[in-house]
Amino acid sequence: MDPNCQQGTVQAGGGSVMVWAVFSWHGLGPLVRLDRTLTGNAYVQLLGDHLQPFMDFMYPNNDGIFMDDNAPCHRATTVRDWFEEHSGQFQRMIWPPRSPDMNPIEHLWDIIERSVRAQNPAPSTLSQLWTSIETAWLNIPAEDFQRLVESMPRRVAALRRAKGGPTRY
């Protein structure tokens, strides 16, 4: 077959990269590549290594609020204990399970996914995929994450009006 008449494709399910990240109105935090599914203990390690320094830097007056995505490992006793130990440094937002519409980072994941999917050629290795994800993360405009943080009071109000049901977010 003539190579000039061939076109490469990427099969669905060719691989994935798990990541964790944090952001605030002030800026993007670290984007961390995860080697495995998180357990409660691994999540506590990640919080100590990445979240705590980010919160200390962004919120030196200890007035930050952290919101995670309600994954099962985030509810482990060791994780609850860690947040209790650090409750004087920042608050942890408690919110309903299975409500990604209330978590603004889900919208950043969508921005990243659209950016990676738009690449031509598409990443063909996990290393290229990771580089694409990092590049997309670092290129998120400040207005995007600031707008998401500023939307939180409206999100909470919409959730209350919907009595915990679906919202437009």
C-alpha positions, -999 to +999 in steps of 0.1 A: +000+000+000+013+035-009+023+053+023+010+086+008-025+071+008-024+060+044-037+079+074-029+071+110-056+068+135-058+064+172-080+036+185-103+045+214-091+031+247-055+032+236-044+043+270-050+069+297-031+090+322-045+096+356-039+131+370-047+151+401-047+189+402-057+219+422-065+255+414-078+286+430-090+320+418-054+332+422-038+305+400-033+270+388-016+246+412+004+215+405-008+189+380+003+155+393+006+124+372-007+094+392+010+060+387-019+040+401-054+043+415-054+063+447-060+046+481-068+066+512-032+065+523-018+075+489-043+104+488-031+116+522+005+115+508-006+135+478-024+160+500+007+165+521+030+168+492+009+190+469-023+204+484-009+217+517+020+236+501-004+251+475-029+262+501-001+276+524+012+297+495-022+308+481-039+314+514-013+325+540-042+338+562-056+302+563-089+313+546-089+289+517-115+263+509-107+230+493-132+209+473-124+174+461-144+152+438-159+128+463-140+098+449-142+068+474-106+072+485-114+108+495-138+095+521-113+072+538-109+075+576-072+084+571-082+112+548-109+126+572-083+125+599-058+144+578-083+171+570-092+173+607-056+178+616-053+206+590-086+222+597-069+254+610-051+259+577-081+257+553-117+245+552-129+214+533-161+220+514-187+193+520-210+188+491-233+161+478-219+130+462-224+123+425-227+160+417-198+169+394-217+198+381-210+215+414-172+210+412-155+236+390-125+215+383-146+192+362-149+221+337-111+224+336-109+187+329-133+193+300-111+221+286-080+199+288-098+170+271-110+192+243-075+206+238-059+171+237-086+157+213-081+187+190-044+179+185-034+168+150-016+144+151-031+130+182-008+118+210+002+082+202+020+073+234+013+078+271+043+101+273+029+123+245-005+122+261+010+134+295+029+162+277-003+172+259-023+173+292+005+193+309+006+218+280-032+222+281-032+227+319-005+254+317-024+272+289-057+275+307-064+313+307-067+329+341-102+342+331-114+306+328-105+294+363-114+328+379-148+326+363-153+291+376-144+301+412-167+332+409-196+309+398-196+290+431-221+311+450-245+308+419-239+271+418-248+266+454-279+289+451-290+268+420-285+236+439-306+249+468-334+261+444-333+226+428-335+210+462-304+190+454-316+181+419-298+188+386-287+224+378-276+240+346-240+237+357 
